[in-house]
Amino acid sequence: MSAIEGSTSWARAGDNAVSQINSALDNSRTKDSLEETEKDRVMRKLALLFAICAGPALGHEFWLQPTAYRVAADGRLTGDIVNGQNFDGVTLPYVPQRFVHFKDFTGDKSIDVPGRAGDTPALDMPALAEGLNVLAYHARYSTVDYENWEKFAKFAEHKDFGDLLARHQERGLPMEKFKELYARFSKTLIGVGNSEGADRRFGMETEIVALTNPYTDDLSEGMQLQLYYQADVRADSQIEIFEKAPDETVTIFLVRTDAQGIATIPVKSGFSYMADAVVLREPSEEKAEASGAVYETLWANLTFQAP
C-alpha cells in the first residue's frame, strides 16, 4: 500500500528486494549461530533503503513524531519520520533522496537537519536554539496506481473532495488503472527550554500553521490552526484531527476552516495531536507527461502536544 489506497509495481519491487536479501542472509548464516554480523546489518539497511527509494510510502498519513515534544534548553531533538494510519505506523530512516528539504526553524534562524542515509531515528540533533523549534519536512514526489475507480472514490470521499465522478468523466479519464502524483509537507512543534516563539509559514506549497504556541499559550479555548495553499488561505476546508491519549488510544474527528482558513481544535492536557489536510488538483502538463499521473495531491501535516 502507498500513501493512499492502491498499489504500485515499484512498491512490489521494493518488497521483493527486501525479501530476497533477507532470505539470502538467513540462508548464509551458519546453522549453529543466530548472531547477526555487521555485514548482515548493513545489507538489511541497504535493502530497506532500496525499498523506500524505489517505492512510495506505505500508509495514508506521513508525519514527524518527536521522542519528546518538550526538551531542556540544552537538550537534543530526536524523533521519527512515520508513515501509517490512525497515528500509528512504520518509522522511516533518514534518506536524503526522499526529501527536498528537512529543516529546523526557530525565530529567524534555520538549519538543515543533519544525518546520514539510513540513520534511525531520522531526527537526532542539538536544538538550534532555545524556544519553539519547528521541524519542517518537504518530501519529493511519489506516485500511486489505482486499479479501479472505487478505491479512489473512497479516498476522495474521506478527504472531502466533493463529487469527482462527473469531473473524472468530463476529462475522459479511465475508470481503472490510473495514476496519482503526491507530495508531503510535514511539520512538528518542539518546545526547547522556555519554548517561547511562534510558528509561521516556511514556503511549502500547502502548510498548516499553528497560530497558538501549545507550550506557552492558554489552551483553554483550544488550539488555532491556519491552513494555506500556495499564497492563499484555504477557507471552508476539512482538517482531519488525530488525538492520541497517554494510553495510545486514538480518537479521530474533523474540523473545518473559516473564511480566514482558521480552525480551532479542542485539546486535552497530556494528549498529542496530528492535523492533516489534503489538496487535490490536476497535475500540470509537464508533471502529467513526466509521471503519467492524472491527479495530484499535496498533503499538509502538523503534530504537537498539549502539556
HUZI-V387879 format. One record per backbone hydrogen bond with DSSP energy under -0.5 kcal/mol. NH is the residue of the N-H (numbers start at 1). CO is the residue of the C=O. If there is no record, write none. Layout:
nh-><NH;NH>
co-><CO;CO>
This chain:
nh-><2;2;7;12;13;14;15;16;17;18;19;20;21;22;23;24;25;26;27;28;29;33;37;41;42;43;44;45;46;47;48;49;50;51;52;53;54;55;61;63;65;66;67;68;71;75;77;78;79;80;81;82;82;83;84;85;88;90;92;94;95;98;99;100;101;103;104;105;106;109;111;113;114;118;119;119;123;124;125;127;131;132;133;133;134;134;135;135;136;137;138;139;139;140;142;144;145;146;149;152;153;154;155;156;157;158;159;160;161;164;168;169;170;171;172;173;177;178;180;181;182;183;185;186;187;188;189;190;190;191;192;192;193;193;195;199;207;209;209;211;211;212;214;216;217;222;223;224;225;226;227;228;229;230;232;234;235;236;236;237;239;240;241;242;243;243;244;244;245;245;248;251;253;255;257;258;261;263;265;265;266;270;271;272;273;274;275;276;277;279;281;288;289;290;291;292;294;295;296;297;298;299;300;300;301;302;303;304;306;307;307>
co-><4;6;145;8;9;10;11;12;13;14;15;16;17;18;19;20;21;22;23;24;25;30;35;37;38;39;40;41;42;43;44;45;46;47;48;49;50;51;84;82;80;64;78;78;191;72;125;76;123;65;92;63;80;90;61;88;85;83;81;119;93;95;96;138;138;136;111;134;109;106;104;102;112;94;94;116;79;122;77;75;192;196;131;190;105;132;133;188;103;186;101;137;184;98;182;180;7;178;175;148;149;150;151;152;153;154;155;157;156;162;164;165;166;167;169;168;146;146;144;295;142;297;299;137;301;135;303;133;188;69;131;190;71;191;192;210;228;207;226;209;224;224;212;213;213;219;265;222;263;209;261;207;232;205;229;227;233;257;258;234;255;276;253;274;241;251;242;272;243;249;245;243;241;239;237;262;258;225;223;263;264;306;268;244;304;242;302;240;300;298;296;284;285;286;287;288;179;179;281;181;279;183;277;298;185;275;187;273;271;214;305>
